[in-house]
C-alpha cells in the first residue's frame, strides 16, 4: 500500500492522536474570554480618542445665555415702564377733551379702553417680574426675533404718537375738526399705535420665552381688533369714500405688500 510521507494511511487517525489534539485546544468559553480581553485595549483607545466636553466652557455658554435672557427681560421691563409713564402723562389727561367729540363709541364698547389699557400695559410687566410662564431654554434665534419686534415697537410707537398729535386720546372718538391722518407711520398701517402694542407684547413673549404671554396674546389681539373696528366705523362715517380708499390700500396692523 503506498504511503504519502505520513506514518498512517490517509483518513486513518489513531485514538491517541485525536485525544491529544482535543486536549490541546481550549474550550469555546475560553476563546470568548480571550477575544474580549483582546478587544479591551481597543475600546479604551476609542474612548480616549473622543473629545471630552470642557465643563468650564459649558458653564460659560450657559452663563452667556442666561445673561442674554436677563438683559432682554430688563429691556422689556424698562420699555413697559416708559409706555406706562407716557400713558399717564400724555394720554390719560386728554380725557377731558372727549366731551367735545362729535361722535364716539357707544354701548359696551365705550369701556374697551378701560379693559385694554391695564391688560396691555400692566399685565405683561407683572408676568415678567414674577417670571411666570418662562421656558428654561436657549433658543437664541427666537429671543433675537423678540428683540427685533421690540425695536420695531420702540420706533413706531413714538412716531405714531408724534404724528397723531392732539388726536391721540384714550377712546375711539371723532372731533368736529378731525383730520384724516395718512402720513408718517399711517402710510404703512392704519393703526400704528396698536401695531406697536402688539409687537411689544409678542416681542416680550419671544424675547423672554414666556409661554403665558403667548397664550394670552390672542385675547389682546381680539380686544385691539374690536377697538380698531369702532374707530374705523367712526372715521368712515366722517370721511366717507376717502377713508374707504385708504383702508383698501393700507393694512390694519401690518403693512401690506407694496405699501
C-alpha positions in Angstrom: 0.0 0.0 0.0 1.5 3.4 -1.0 2.5 5.9 1.7 2.3 9.7 1.4 5.0 10.6 3.9 2.7 10.1 6.8 3.1 7.2 9.3 -0.5 6.4 8.9 -2.6 5.9 5.8 -4.9 8.8 4.7 -8.2 9.1 6.5 -6.9 6.9 9.4 -6.4 8.5 12.8 -5.4 6.8 16.0 -7.3 7.3 19.2 -4.2 8.8 20.9 -3.8 11.4 18.2 -7.4 12.5 18.4 -7.4 12.7 22.1 -4.2 14.8 22.2 -5.4 17.4 19.7 -8.7 18.0 21.6 -6.9 18.4 24.9 -4.6 21.0 23.3 -7.5 23.2 22.1 -9.1 25.5 24.8 -12.9 25.3 25.2 -15.2 27.7 23.4 -15.8 29.8 26.6 -12.1 30.4 26.9 -12.0 31.6 23.3 -14.7 34.1 24.0 -12.8 35.3 27.1 -9.6 35.7 25.2 -11.3 37.6 22.5 -13.0 40.0 24.9 -9.6 40.7 26.6 -8.0 41.4 23.3 -10.8 43.9 22.4 -10.5 45.8 25.7 -7.4 47.9 24.8 -9.1 48.8 21.5 -12.2 50.0 23.3 -10.1 52.0 25.7 -8.3 53.7 22.8 -11.6 54.5 21.2 -12.9 56.1 24.4 -9.8 58.1 24.9 -9.9 59.5 21.4 -13.4 61.0 21.8 -13.4 64.7 22.7 -14.4 65.3 26.3 -16.6 68.4 26.8 -15.0 71.1 28.9 -17.1 71.8 32.0 -15.8 75.4 32.2 -16.7 76.1 28.5 -20.2 74.6 29.1 -20.7 76.8 32.2 -19.5 79.8 30.3 -22.0 79.3 27.5 -24.8 78.8 30.0 -23.9 82.0 31.7 -23.9 83.9 28.4 -27.4 82.5 27.5 -28.7 83.4 31.0 -27.2 86.9 30.6 -29.0 87.4 27.3 -32.3 86.4 28.8 -31.8 88.7 31.9 -30.8 91.6 29.6 -33.9 91.1 27.4 -36.1 90.9 30.5 -34.8 94.2 31.8 -35.1 95.8 28.3 -38.8 94.9 28.1 -39.5 95.9 31.7 -37.9 99.3 31.1 -39.9 99.6 27.8 -43.2 99.0 29.6 -42.2 101.5 32.3 -41.8 104.1 29.7 -45.1 103.2 28.0 -46.9 103.4 31.3 -45.3 106.8 32.1 -46.3 108.2 28.7 -49.8 106.9 29.1 -50.2 108.6 32.5 -48.6 111.9 31.5 -49.6 112.3 27.8 -52.7 110.2 27.1 -55.0 110.0 30.2 -55.0 113.8 30.8 -56.8 114.2 27.4 -59.9 112.5 28.8 -61.5 115.9 29.4 -61.4 116.7 25.6 -63.7 113.7 24.9 -66.7 115.8 25.9 -66.2 117.9 22.7 -66.2 114.9 20.4 -68.6 114.8 17.5 -69.0 111.1 17.6 -67.8 108.4 20.0 -68.2 104.7 20.8 -71.5 103.7 22.2 -72.7 100.8 24.3 -70.4 98.3 25.9 -67.6 99.2 23.5 -67.1 102.5 25.3 -65.5 100.5 28.1 -63.0 98.7 25.9 -60.1 101.1 26.7 -60.7 100.7 30.4 -60.0 97.0 29.9 -57.3 97.1 27.3 -55.1 99.7 28.9 -54.4 97.7 32.2 -54.5 94.4 30.3 -52.0 95.5 27.7 -49.7 97.7 29.8 -49.8 96.3 33.4 -50.2 92.5 32.9 -47.0 91.9 30.7 -44.6 93.6 33.1 -46.2 91.8 36.1 -45.7 88.5 34.3 -42.1 89.4 33.5 -41.4 90.5 37.1 -42.8 87.2 38.5 -41.2 85.2 35.7 -44.5 83.3 35.4 -44.6 81.0 32.4 -41.0 81.3 31.3 -39.5 78.4 29.4 -36.0 77.3 30.5 -34.3 77.0 27.1 -31.7 78.7 25.0 -33.5 79.4 21.7 -31.3 82.4 20.8 -32.9 82.9 17.4 -36.3 83.2 19.0 -35.0 85.7 21.5 -33.5 87.8 18.8 -36.7 87.8 16.9 -38.4 89.1 20.0 -35.8 91.8 20.3 -36.4 92.8 16.7 -40.1 93.2 17.4 -39.3 95.2 20.5 -37.2 97.6 18.4 -40.0 97.9 15.9 -42.3 98.9 18.7 -39.7 101.3 20.0 -39.7 103.1 16.6 -43.3 103.1 15.6 -45.0 104.0 18.9 -43.4 107.4 19.5 -43.5 108.0 15.7 -47.3 107.4 15.7 -47.9 109.5 18.8 -46.0 112.4 17.4 -47.8 112.2 14.0 -51.3 111.9 15.6 -50.7 114.8 17.9 -53.8 116.0 19.8 -55.9 113.3 18.3 -54.2 110.7 20.4 -56.9 110.1 23.0 -57.7 107.0 25.1 -61.0 106.3 23.4 -62.5 106.0 19.9 -63.9 109.4 19.0 -64.1 111.9 16.1 -63.8 115.6 16.7 -65.5 118.3 14.6 -62.1 119.4 13.2 -60.8 115.9 13.0 -58.3 115.3 10.2 -57.7 112.1 8.3 -54.0 111.3 9.1 -52.4 109.3 6.3 -48.7 110.5 6.7 -45.8 109.1 8.7 -46.4 105.6 10.0 -50.1 105.9 8.9 -48.8 105.4 5.4 -47.7 101.8 6.4 -50.6 100.7 8.7 -54.0 102.2 9.7 -53.4 101.7 13.4 -49.6 102.1 14.1 -50.2 102.5 17.8 -52.0 99.2 18.1 -49.4 97.6 15.8 -46.7 98.7 18.1 -48.6 97.5 21.2 -49.0 94.0 19.6 -45.3 94.0 18.5 -44.3 94.9 22.1 -46.4 92.1 23.6 -45.2 89.5 21.1 -41.6 90.6 21.3 -41.7 90.4 25.1 -43.1 86.9 24.9 -40.5 85.7 22.4 -37.6 87.6 23.9 -38.1 86.2 27.3 -39.5 82.8 26.1 -42.7 83.4 28.0 -45.4 80.9 27.2 -48.1 82.6 29.3 -47.8 85.8 27.3 -48.1 83.8 24.1 -51.2 82.1 25.3 -52.8 85.5 26.3 -51.8 87.2 23.1 -55.0 86.2 21.1 -57.1 87.9 23.8 -55.2 91.1 23.4 -55.4 90.9 19.6 -59.2 90.3 19.9 -59.6 93.4 22.1 -57.5 95.7 19.9 -59.3 94.4 16.8 -62.6 95.3 18.3 -61.4 98.8 19.3 -59.9 99.3 15.8 -63.2 98.4 14.2 -65.0 101.0 16.3 -62.5 103.7 15.2 -62.8 102.7 11.6 -66.6 103.0 11.6 -66.3 106.4 13.1 -63.7 107.5 10.6 -65.6 106.1 7.6 -68.7 108.0 8.8 -66.7 111.2 9.0 -64.6 110.9 5.8 -66.6 108.6 3.6 -65.0 107.3 0.4 -61.6 108.9 1.3 -61.3 106.6 4.3 -62.6 103.6 2.4 -59.9 104.1 -0.3 -57.3 104.5 2.4 -58.5 101.3 4.2 -58.4 99.4 0.9 -54.8 100.4 0.3 -53.2 100.2 3.8 -53.2 97.2 6.2 -54.8 97.4 9.7 -51.9 96.2 11.9 -49.2 95.1 9.5 -48.0 96.6 6.2 -49.4 95.1 3.0 -47.0 94.1 0.2 -46.3 97.1 -2.0 -47.5 99.7 0.6 
